[in-house]
Amino acid sequence: MSTRVLYRGAPYDLLPGETLLAGLARQGVDIPSFCRTGVCQTCLVRATSGKPPARSQSGVSETLIASGCFLACQCVPEGVLEVEPCHDVGTFSTRVVQVEQMSSRVLRVELEAPAAFSYRAGQFVQLERPGGVTRPYSLASLPGGPHLELHVTLYPGGAMSQWLRWAIHQPITLRGPFGECFYLQDELDRPLLLAGTGSGLAPLLGVLRSALAAGHRAPIHLYHGSSTVEGQYASAELQRLVAATPNLRVFGSVLTPAEAKAGAQPPGVPAAPTKAAEPRYQLRHEPLDRLILADPLDFFQCRVYLCGDGELVQRLRKRIYLSGAPLTRIHIDPFLPPAPPVPAPAR
Ligand SMILES: Cc1cc2nc3c(=O)[nH]c(=O)nc-3n(C[C@H](O)[C@H](O)[C@H](O)COP(=O)(O)OP(=O)(O)OC[C@H]3O[C@@H](n4cnc5c(N)ncnc54)[C@H](O)[C@@H]3O)c2cc1C
């Protein structure tokens, strides 16, 4: 039996098991969406009557839930639902103030921080460029500074990343912040395990910078995966942090065999001074998951942050959970690609 919903006051019938997003798209109503797996929060809408299913509010902030917001891509309505677009997310006009190529594939982009924009390092925002293209990006910067720092992977033909390359001084719209738990919690004595691939380093750097600013006392273990040594684009900053922070260890995992041997340093970067027998900054030719799981960490004690490649993030989450970390202390931010276009409405 189909379910009837009202969207902006007009009735639409959804097929059994169909999500609100898919059902509306099938009938020609275009709600903006991106990953359609409940991660990116692009498809937030608001219920004015009826109760959205709990699954459709997973990962949504308490404030947005309190005003009835939910994710259309995760909502298979269980009863009467009246829905309208969501205008409850902070929306800010800003501009690009700095673009720097950190490696052949990653840009460091700085935006002017809007005065009223409040966030935690590691959360993510939606950027909308002139022309309407919208993409999620994570925040590496600490709140309170004049700029927001993003790390952007360049994709061939990328509608946002290739535009950002030449976007200095351009206006851009920012929405957010999103990401309920991907930031430092107030636990200075709990070990942190931060792991990610490619530009997935951005939110990890945000969490790391917050931890250092807060005077984190417990060990911090950061693992950054890339296919080449050049992909270890923040190695100079990470080595400086390691040199200044006795409780920080950083491992770069590089897949290309000729480029990394155990203990190697990226070219031109001096080795971090260390008193320990094992250097606290190392490049290893070992896949990221193997490197982490071979490390004799007490996973049960750690708070874990995983981000970057979606498939790797999910695999790591499962294996770290099976190695003892409670799921409630594993936070993930899979950098998912855009979902395929929604099929054209049936005629
Ligand atoms: C919550 C969240 C946070 C994110 N944070 C960041 C971040 O901090 N930094 C960052 O660089 N990215 C981040 N991403 C991913 C980012 O939004 C995508 O990289 C973005 O789609 C690329 O946009 P584009 O317009 O350049 O390319 P598009 O025009 O979207 O795509 C161009 C081509 O590249 C492919 N492609 C795009 N994205 C991916 C991908 N992730 N994996 C594989 N192929 C892809 C597309 O399928 C297409 O063929 C995040 C994603 C999510 C869901």
The ligand as a MOL file (V3000), in Angstrom:
LIG
                    3D

  0  0  0     0  0            999 V3000
M  V30 BEGIN CTAB
M  V30 COUNTS 53 58 0 0 0
M  V30 BEGIN ATOM
M  V30 1 C 30.6380 14.5140 4.8200 0
M  V30 2 C 31.6170 14.7040 3.6800 0
M  V30 3 C 32.7510 15.4750 3.9000 0
M  V30 4 C 33.6690 15.6390 2.8660 0
M  V30 5 N 34.8010 16.3740 3.0850 0
M  V30 6 C 35.7340 16.4980 2.1060 0
M  V30 7 C 36.9620 17.2140 2.3090 0
M  V30 8 O 37.2180 17.7690 3.3800 0
M  V30 9 N 37.8360 17.2700 1.2780 0
M  V30 10 C 37.5860 16.6820 0.0570 0
M  V30 11 O 38.4240 16.7710 -0.8350 0
M  V30 12 N 36.4440 16.0070 -0.1560 0
M  V30 13 C 35.5060 15.9100 0.8280 0
M  V30 14 N 34.3460 15.2250 0.5980 0
M  V30 15 C 34.0950 14.6940 -0.7070 0
M  V30 16 C 33.7840 15.8410 -1.6560 0
M  V30 17 O 32.5570 16.4390 -1.3650 0
M  V30 18 C 33.8930 15.1940 -3.0270 0
M  V30 19 O 35.2620 14.9930 -3.1910 0
M  V30 20 C 33.3310 16.0100 -4.1200 0
M  V30 21 O 32.3030 15.2500 -4.6990 0
M  V30 22 C 34.2360 16.2710 -5.2790 0
M  V30 23 O 33.5310 17.2500 -5.9320 0
M  V30 24 P 33.8980 17.7630 -7.3520 0
M  V30 25 O 32.7860 18.7110 -7.6930 0
M  V30 26 O 35.2830 18.2250 -7.4110 0
M  V30 27 O 33.7860 16.4720 -8.2930 0
M  V30 28 P 32.4440 15.9380 -8.9690 0
M  V30 29 O 32.0280 16.8670 -10.0590 0
M  V30 30 O 31.4520 15.6530 -7.9130 0
M  V30 31 O 32.9460 14.5900 -9.5870 0
M  V30 32 C 33.9080 14.5290 -10.6420 0
M  V30 33 C 34.2790 13.0670 -10.8430 0
M  V30 34 O 35.0010 12.6000 -9.7080 0
M  V30 35 C 34.3270 11.5030 -9.0920 0
M  V30 36 N 34.3610 11.6780 -7.6240 0
M  V30 37 C 33.9070 12.7500 -6.9430 0
M  V30 38 N 34.0730 12.5680 -5.6170 0
M  V30 39 C 34.6550 11.3610 -5.4760 0
M  V30 40 C 35.0760 10.6130 -4.3560 0
M  V30 41 N 34.9350 11.0810 -3.1010 0
M  V30 42 N 35.6230 9.4070 -4.5820 0
M  V30 43 C 35.7690 8.9290 -5.8430 0
M  V30 44 N 35.3830 9.5880 -6.9520 0
M  V30 45 C 34.8360 10.7840 -6.7720 0
M  V30 46 C 32.8820 11.5900 -9.5740 0
M  V30 47 O 32.2420 10.3290 -9.5550 0
M  V30 48 C 33.0430 12.1370 -10.9580 0
M  V30 49 O 33.3700 11.1170 -11.8550 0
M  V30 50 C 33.4290 15.0360 1.6060 0
M  V30 51 C 32.2770 14.2720 1.4040 0
M  V30 52 C 31.3770 14.1030 2.4300 0
M  V30 53 C 30.1490 13.2630 2.1860 0
M  V30 END ATOM
M  V30 BEGIN BOND
M  V30 1 1 1 2
M  V30 2 1 2 3
M  V30 3 2 2 52
M  V30 4 2 3 4
M  V30 5 1 4 5
M  V30 6 1 4 50
M  V30 7 2 5 6
M  V30 8 1 6 7
M  V30 9 1 6 13
M  V30 10 2 7 8
M  V30 11 1 7 9
M  V30 12 1 9 10
M  V30 13 2 10 11
M  V30 14 1 10 12
M  V30 15 2 12 13
M  V30 16 1 13 14
M  V30 17 1 14 15
M  V30 18 1 14 50
M  V30 19 1 15 16
M  V30 20 1 16 17
M  V30 21 1 16 18
M  V30 22 1 18 19
M  V30 23 1 18 20
M  V30 24 1 20 21
M  V30 25 1 20 22
M  V30 26 1 22 23
M  V30 27 1 23 24
M  V30 28 2 24 25
M  V30 29 1 24 26
M  V30 30 1 24 27
M  V30 31 1 27 28
M  V30 32 2 28 29
M  V30 33 1 28 30
M  V30 34 1 28 31
M  V30 35 1 31 32
M  V30 36 1 32 33
M  V30 37 1 33 34
M  V30 38 1 33 48
M  V30 39 1 34 35
M  V30 40 1 35 36
M  V30 41 1 35 46
M  V30 42 1 36 37
M  V30 43 1 36 45
M  V30 44 2 37 38
M  V30 45 1 38 39
M  V30 46 1 39 40
M  V30 47 2 39 45
M  V30 48 1 40 41
M  V30 49 2 40 42
M  V30 50 1 42 43
M  V30 51 2 43 44
M  V30 52 1 44 45
M  V30 53 1 46 47
M  V30 54 1 46 48
M  V30 55 1 48 49
M  V30 56 2 50 51
M  V30 57 1 51 52
M  V30 58 1 52 53
M  V30 END BOND
M  V30 END CTAB
M  END
